[in-house]
Amino acid sequence: MAKARILLTGGRGMVGQNILEHPHAANWEFVAPTSKELDLTDFRATRQFMADLRPDAVIHSAGRVGGIQANIAHPVDFLVTNVDLGRNVILAAREAGVGKLLNLASSCMYPRNALNPLGEALVLQGELEPTNEGYALAKIFATRLCEYINRETPGLHYKTLIPCNLYGRHDKFAPQHSHLIPAIIHKVHQAKVQHLAEVDIWGDGTARREFMYAGDLADAVLRALEGFDQLPDLINIGLGHDYSINEYYAAAAQVIGWQGRFVHDTTKPVGMKQKLVDIGRQRAWGWMPATALHEGIEKAYHYYLQDKHA
């Protein structure tokens, strides 16, 4: 029996690579073109590729991603590129009659002042976080486009996962590109090899964040492919609990083996006090992440040591 053919966009990104290296990925035939092989910002090329491939399903994980600094510096690019990617992939799939599409969104779609935990119904119910508003608007656009297609074309099932923050293998560790956990790993490792006694933490370290190991998201994606009909149209994917910034630093120091002390720079910005997604739908769906924080940081640190410039 032939394996189902899956078009995976963003196959060279952190999420895409974690999907492809998952032990169960061999159950499908994944087609993951590079940006040189297929420019997803070119609708004509994307439409032709989709028509020729005729995949059984599409996983859309491609995106222009970056930390706060990059989002603030390039809001036009984060908005337009991600809108183009979402529009082209989703509409090309619809035109080719692809019955199943899984769109990967982001918890930054939630209003900045909403009460935690953040339920799926809160999308578009308040003001977005200004520092990554362009990226969030693009993710909202793709999510709503999937919902509209479901409503308009009953034979198509285009669904969206909203993951919490992610870290893990294939992450970006360079300070100008990294998010919180890879930035912490890099900073604490440098303190260890340079024999530094102190590491600084922005703010008082009490802000709370929910970070899931990227391999666990890959597991959820493959679980969704296996039982697509049982998957809700819109569903958060997260841990169900969070940690303080101080706890992430302490965990990284323990894994890396650095025994200095932390100092807090309260003049620096810290962003939202908390961002925790509601996983009620996820629990009902019957899936939970398997990787504990220390285990995930160990895997990410091992990858960092293999590839310092990831």
C-alpha positions as semicolon CSV with decimal commas, in nm:
position;residue;x (nm);y (nm);z (nm)
1;M;0,000;0,000;0,000
2;A;0,142;0,338;-0,103
3;K;0,224;0,586;0,171
4;A;0,025;0,909;0,188
5;R;0,218;1,196;0,031
6;I;0,259;1,502;0,253
7;L;0,380;1,843;0,133
8;L;0,573;2,002;0,420
9;T;0,658;2,371;0,386
10;G;0,940;2,505;0,600
11;G;1,118;2,171;0,601
12;R;1,452;2,338;0,681
13;G;1,317;2,530;0,981
14;M;1,322;2,408;1,342
15;V;0,967;2,268;1,334
16;G;1,006;2,114;0,988
17;Q;1,334;1,940;1,071
18;N;1,191;1,803;1,395
19;I;0,896;1,660;1,200
20;L;1,124;1,497;0,943
21;E;1,352;1,337;1,205
22;H;1,063;1,206;1,420
23;P;1,068;0,821;1,441
24;H;0,714;0,799;1,296
25;A;0,785;1,025;0,997
26;A;0,869;0,717;0,790
27;N;0,497;0,627;0,791
28;W;0,442;0,898;0,528
29;E;0,612;1,017;0,212
30;F;0,723;1,371;0,295
31;V;0,801;1,617;0,018
32;A;0,984;1,917;0,168
33;P;1,119;2,148;-0,104
34;T;1,384;2,403;-0,012
35;S;1,328;2,772;-0,087
36;K;1,555;2,731;-0,391
37;E;1,342;2,445;-0,518
38;L;1,015;2,630;-0,455
39;D;0,969;3,000;-0,378
40;L;0,650;3,001;-0,173
41;T;0,616;3,377;-0,211
42;D;0,557;3,314;-0,585
43;F;0,191;3,215;-0,617
44;R;0,221;3,092;-0,975
45;A;0,511;2,861;-0,886
46;T;0,337;2,739;-0,568
47;R;0,014;2,670;-0,756
48;Q;0,200;2,473;-1,025
49;F;0,400;2,273;-0,769
50;M;0,082;2,184;-0,578
51;A;-0,103;2,086;-0,897
52;D;0,185;1,862;-1,010
53;L;0,243;1,700;-0,670
54;R;-0,123;1,642;-0,575
55;P;-0,039;1,576;-0,209
56;D;-0,276;1,390;0,020
57;A;-0,220;1,659;0,284
58;V;-0,024;1,980;0,343
59;I;0,157;2,087;0,661
60;H;0,229;2,459;0,645
61;S;0,516;2,538;0,883
62;A;0,715;2,782;0,665
63;G;0,752;3,132;0,802
64;R;0,974;3,435;0,847
65;V;1,059;3,406;1,215
66;G;1,278;3,591;1,464
67;G;1,304;3,741;1,809
68;I;1,181;4,076;1,938
69;Q;1,472;4,273;1,788
70;A;1,413;4,137;1,438
71;N;1,035;4,189;1,460
72;I;1,078;4,550;1,568
73;A;1,339;4,621;1,299
74;H;1,151;4,459;1,007
75;P;0,773;4,474;1,065
76;V;0,693;4,509;0,693
77;D;0,882;4,191;0,608
78;F;0,734;3,993;0,897
79;L;0,383;4,095;0,792
80;V;0,406;4,073;0,413
81;T;0,627;3,765;0,379
82;N;0,418;3,561;0,621
83;V;0,090;3,676;0,466
84;D;0,224;3,579;0,122
85;L;0,336;3,237;0,246
86;G;0,005;3,160;0,412
87;R;-0,207;3,291;0,126
88;N;-0,014;3,111;-0,147
89;V;0,011;2,773;0,022
90;I;-0,349;2,763;0,145
91;L;-0,508;2,891;-0,177
92;A;-0,290;2,667;-0,395
93;A;-0,398;2,368;-0,185
94;R;-0,763;2,465;-0,222
95;E;-0,725;2,508;-0,598
96;A;-0,560;2,165;-0,629
97;G;-0,839;2,007;-0,425
98;V;-0,612;1,899;-0,137
99;G;-0,853;1,770;0,125
100;K;-0,642;1,814;0,438
101;L;-0,421;2,104;0,543
102;L;-0,258;2,164;0,880
103;N;-0,165;2,528;0,938
104;L;0,087;2,604;1,216
105;A;0,011;2,936;1,381
106;S;0,152;3,103;1,695
107;S;0,038;3,199;2,044
108;C;0,142;3,557;1,964
109;M;-0,201;3,580;1,794
110;Y;-0,357;3,622;2,138
111;P;-0,437;3,967;2,283
112;R;-0,159;4,106;2,500
113;N;-0,391;4,185;2,794
114;A;-0,606;3,871;2,787
115;L;-0,644;3,663;3,102
116;N;-0,431;3,348;3,114
117;P;-0,464;3,066;3,025
118;L;-0,538;3,176;2,668
119;G;-0,833;2,996;2,511
120;E;-0,877;2,959;2,135
121;A;-1,187;3,183;2,134
122;L;-0,971;3,483;2,238
123;V;-0,819;3,532;1,890
124;L;-0,911;3,884;1,769
125;Q;-1,066;3,974;2,104
126;G;-0,813;4,245;2,194
127;E;-0,500;4,446;2,113
128;L;-0,194;4,249;2,002
129;E;0,156;4,277;2,151
130;P;0,308;4,568;1,950
131;T;0,659;4,419;1,925
132;N;0,547;4,131;1,701
133;E;0,216;4,262;1,570
134;G;0,306;4,214;1,201
135;Y;0,390;3,846;1,249
136;A;0,076;3,795;1,460
137;L;-0,150;3,958;1,200
138;A;-0,009;3,729;0,930
139;K;-0,075;3,422;1,146
140;I;-0,430;3,541;1,218
141;F;-0,483;3,592;0,843
142;A;-0,382;3,232;0,763
143;T;-0,590;3,094;1,049
144;R;-0,902;3,281;0,942
145;L;-0,845;3,186;0,576
146;C;-0,850;2,818;0,677
147;E;-1,170;2,874;0,874
148;Y;-1,336;3,052;0,580
149;I;-1,241;2,772;0,339
150;N;-1,388;2,511;0,577
151;R;-1,711;2,709;0,588
152;E;-1,727;2,764;0,213
153;T;-1,607;2,423;0,091
154;P;-1,742;2,135;0,305
155;G;-1,515;1,875;0,138
156;L;-1,197;2,053;0,252
157;H;-1,065;2,032;0,609
158;Y;-0,809;2,303;0,681
159;K;-0,714;2,311;1,049
160;T;-0,480;2,516;1,267
161;L;-0,250;2,428;1,556
162;I;-0,150;2,715;1,788
163;P;0,174;2,605;1,957
164;C;0,313;2,777;2,264
165;N;0,676;2,896;2,249
166;L;0,918;2,634;2,120
167;Y;1,284;2,540;2,165
168;G;1,503;2,243;2,083
169;R;1,716;2,085;1,813
170;H;1,766;2,300;1,501
171;D;1,697;2,618;1,699
172;K;1,882;2,945;1,636
173;F;2,133;3,027;1,909
174;A;2,301;3,340;1,773
175;P;2,202;3,631;2,002
176;Q;2,063;3,845;1,719
177;H;1,821;3,569;1,613
178;S;1,749;3,363;1,924
179;H;1,445;3,334;2,147
180;L;1,461;3,293;2,526
181;I;1,585;2,937;2,587
182;P;1,852;2,921;2,313
183;A;1,966;3,269;2,423
184;I;1,998;3,143;2,783
185;I;2,188;2,831;2,671
186;H;2,433;3,043;2,471
187;K;2,480;3,296;2,751
188;V;2,533;3,039;3,027
189;H;2,765;2,826;2,811
190;Q;2,977;3,133;2,736
191;A;2,992;3,210;3,108
192;K;3,114;2,855;3,173
193;V;3,390;2,850;2,910
194;Q;3,502;3,205;2,997
195;H;3,495;3,129;3,373
196;L;3,258;3,419;3,443
197;A;3,119;3,453;3,795
198;E;2,797;3,630;3,693
199;V;2,528;3,612;3,427
200;D;2,276;3,894;3,387
201;I;1,900;3,844;3,356
202;W;1,679;4,111;3,204
203;G;1,419;4,227;3,457
204;D;1,354;4,059;3,791
205;G;1,312;3,716;3,631
206;T;0,957;3,662;3,758
207;A;0,786;3,690;3,417
208;R;0,649;3,350;3,319
209;R;0,675;3,172;2,983
210;E;0,559;2,839;2,841
211;F;0,823;2,668;2,625
212;M;0,768;2,325;2,470
213;Y;1,036;2,103;2,319
214;A;1,002;2,115;1,939
215;G;1,017;1,736;1,911
216;D;0,692;1,723;2,108
217;L;0,520;1,956;1,861
218;A;0,640;1,725;1,582
219;D;0,477;1,438;1,770
220;A;0,148;1,632;1,789
221;V;0,163;1,711;1,416
222;L;0,209;1,344;1,324
223;R;-0,066;1,245;1,566
224;A;-0,290;1,498;1,386
225;L;-0,206;1,339;1,049
226;E;-0,297;0,995;1,182
227;G;-0,642;1,100;1,301
228;F;-0,717;1,420;1,114
229;D;-1,096;1,388;1,142
230;Q;-1,080;1,383;1,524
231;L;-0,864;1,700;1,539
232;P;-1,051;2,023;1,629
233;D;-1,040;2,295;1,361
234;L;-0,846;2,524;1,600
235;I;-0,643;2,388;1,890
236;N;-0,370;2,509;2,124
237;I;-0,067;2,283;2,167
238;G;0,118;2,342;2,492
239;L;0,236;2,216;2,831
240;G;-0,049;2,335;3,050
241;H;0,199;2,502;3,285
242;D;0,477;2,760;3,266
243;Y;0,805;2,855;3,432
244;S;0,957;3,183;3,545
245;I;1,254;3,328;3,358
246;N;1,462;3,262;3,671
247;E;1,364;2,894;3,658
248;Y;1,475;2,864;3,294
249;Y;1,814;3,016;3,381
250;A;1,854;2,786;3,683
251;A;1,766;2,477;3,476
252;A;2,014;2,573;3,203
253;A;2,290;2,637;3,457
254;Q;2,230;2,293;3,610
255;V;2,238;2,116;3,271
256;I;2,545;2,307;3,149
257;G;2,732;2,280;3,477
258;W;2,789;2,651;3,548
259;Q;2,787;2,744;3,917
260;G;2,806;3,123;3,915
261;R;2,538;3,365;4,029
262;F;2,266;3,556;3,848
263;V;2,224;3,933;3,865
264;H;1,907;4,113;3,756
265;D;1,906;4,422;3,534
266;T;1,569;4,580;3,614
267;T;1,625;4,863;3,363
268;K;1,568;4,621;3,074
269;P;1,225;4,542;2,920
270;V;1,066;4,204;2,998
271;G;0,753;4,195;2,780
272;M;0,429;4,034;2,890
273;K;0,414;3,910;3,250
274;Q;0,270;3,575;3,142
275;K;0,168;3,389;2,824
276;L;0,016;3,048;2,894
277;V;-0,218;2,869;2,651
278;D;-0,531;2,683;2,758
279;I;-0,492;2,313;2,669
280;G;-0,848;2,199;2,742
281;R;-0,910;2,104;2,378
282;Q;-0,570;1,933;2,362
283;R;-0,646;1,720;2,670
284;A;-0,985;1,624;2,522
285;W;-0,806;1,529;2,199
286;G;-0,592;1,296;2,409
287;W;-0,237;1,420;2,358
288;M;0,024;1,564;2,596
289;P;0,394;1,649;2,545
290;A;0,643;1,397;2,682
291;T;0,965;1,597;2,728
292;A;1,042;1,745;3,072
293;L;1,226;2,079;3,093
294;H;1,570;1,947;3,198
295;E;1,558;1,670;2,937
296;G;1,463;1,919;2,664
297;I;1,739;2,161;2,762
298;E;1,990;1,873;2,763
299;K;1,890;1,779;2,406
300;A;1,901;2,143;2,292
301;Y;2,241;2,196;2,459
302;H;2,382;1,883;2,296
303;Y;2,268;2,019;1,958
304;Y;2,422;2,360;2,041
305;L;2,757;2,197;2,114
306;Q;2,740;2,014;1,781
307;D;2,652;2,328;1,586
308;K;2,742;2,656;1,758
309;H;2,604;2,856;1,465
310;A;2,262;2,692;1,447
